[in-house]
Amino acid sequence: MKKIASILCSGALLMAMLTGCGSAGGESLVSKTPFPEFDEVDMAGNPVSSDIFADYDATIVNFWNNGCGTCIEEMPELEELYQQFKEQNINLIGVGTDSGEGEEQLSTAREILEEKGVTYINISPDPEGTFYQEFISDLFTYPTTYIVDSDGNIIGAPISGNVKKQIDTVNERLALIMEEG
């Protein structure tokens, strides 16, 4: 009986591996899902909407909060990436997930950004808004980063943790976008 179960498990595993290797028509195995539409403001109160994606070949969207040490620690590295990628028409946007919860949180977020020398756009989402209620509130780890193409599609799974430590994944996804463009 153990032998039969072992053979069945091996066969199922082999089928799963072979199915995953197939790629009809040269399509990428990386998923592509729509990033939610949003109409928010940045930390200075300027309007920012999901239309911003169309202005760039790709956008890196990094979700962080005031109490996340890793998020704050990586900000200078993200600023460095932002400066490098600007010339390639790749944008970087931060989303301070708790900065819209009140004046104290917004003030703290602004202080963090200034202290870390961040110049890229940082959105302060309205916790009562659809973007927050239907997307941000479902994030379970920080920092969480998405790579978004100019059509507003998320390329691949979310990147959890420090972005620079996963730069190969970021670069692979950006390369996929650039190849399509």
N, C-alpha and C positions, 0 to 999 in steps of 0.2 A: 504494500500500500504506500509506503514512504517513497518507493521508487517512482510510482505513478504520479504522486503529488509533485515530486521533484522534477519529473519530465514535463508535467503540465506548467509548473511555474517557470521553468527554463524556456519553454515554448512561448509563453505569454510575454516574458521579458524580451525575448528575441523579436517577437512581433512588434512590441512597443518601440524597441530601438530602431527597427527597420522603418516603421511608420514615421518616426520622427526624422529620419534621414531624407525622406522624400520631399522634393520641392518642385512642384509642377511649374513649368514655364520660367524657372530661374527666380521665383519670388523669394524674398527674404524671409527667414524664419523669425525675424524680430516683429513683435506685434505693433500695431498701429491703431490707436484709439483716440477719439476726439478729446481734447482738453476742454474742460467746461468753459462756457462763455462767462465773462465777468465784466463788470462795469464798476470799478472801485476808485480809490484815490491813493496817491503815494503819501509818503510821510509828511510832505509839505502841503498836502491838500489838493494837488493837481490831479485831474482825471486820468485814469489809465484803464484801458479796456482790452479785451482779448483781440481787438483789431491790431494791436501792436505786433502780433506774430507775423503778419503779412509784410511788415517793414524789414524783416530780416530773413536770411536763409534758414536760420535755426535760432532757437532761444533756449537757454538753460534757466529753468525756474527752480529756485531753491527756497523751500519752506523751513522757517526757523521760528523760535520763540525766545522771549527774554530770559527764561530760566534754563535754557539749554547751553551748557558750557561748551560742548562740541561745536554747536552752531556758531557761537560767538568766536571761538578759537579759530575756525576755518575762514572767517570773513576776510582777513588779509590775503589768504590764498585765493579765494574767489575773486577778490578785487584784481589780483595779478592775472588770473585767467580772463577776466572781463577785459582788461587792457590788451592782452595778447589776441583775444578773439575778435575784438572790434574791427580790426583791419580785414578780417575774413567775413564780415557782415553777419557775425554771430553775436547775439545779445545775451545778457544775463540779467535776470530779474530776481529780487528777493521778495519773499512774502512773510512779513512779521505777523505770524498768525494770531498773537494775542495783543498786538498793538492797537487794535480797534476797540478793545474792551473798555477803554476809558482814558482820560487825560494822563493819569499816572503811567499807565502802560505805554501810551504813545510817547510820552516824554522819556521814559526809560529806553525805549527802542531807538529814538532819535539820538540819545546820548551814546548808546552802544555803537551805532553806525558812525557817528562822528569820531569817537575814540578809536575805532578800527580803521578809519580812513576810507570808508565805503563811498563810492561815487555812483554805482549803478542804482537803477530805480528799485525802490523797495515799496511794495504795496502794503497798505494798512487796511485789511479787509473788515467790512462791517459784519459783526457776528450775527446780526439779524438778517443778513442778505443770503440769497440763494447760493452764491459761490462758497460762502462759509458753511452754511447749513447742509448742503448736499455734497460737498467735496472736502473742504478743509477739516471739518469735524470728524471725518472718517480716517484721517491720517493717524497712524498709531505709533510712529517713531519720528524723531527729529535728530539731525536734519534729514529731510526727504527732498530729493531732487528729481526733476523730470526734464527730458530733452524733448522739445516741441519743434515741429517743422513749420514752414511758412503758411501752411494750410490749417494750422492749429491742431495737428495730430500729435499725440504723445508717441514717441518712438521707444519701444521696449518697456520693460518693467521699471517701477520707481527705483532710484538709487538711494539706499538708506545708509546714513553715516557720512563720514568725511569724503568729499568729492575728489580731492587730490589723490587720496589713497586708491581711488577707483578710476583714475584718469584714462586708463586703457579702455574701459567700458564707455566712458564719455566720448572719447575720440572715435571709437568704432561706430557709435550711433551717429555722431556728427558726420562721419565719412559716408554712412549710408544715405543721409539726407543730401549731402553734397553731390553724391553720385546720381541721385534721382533728379536733382535740380538742373 
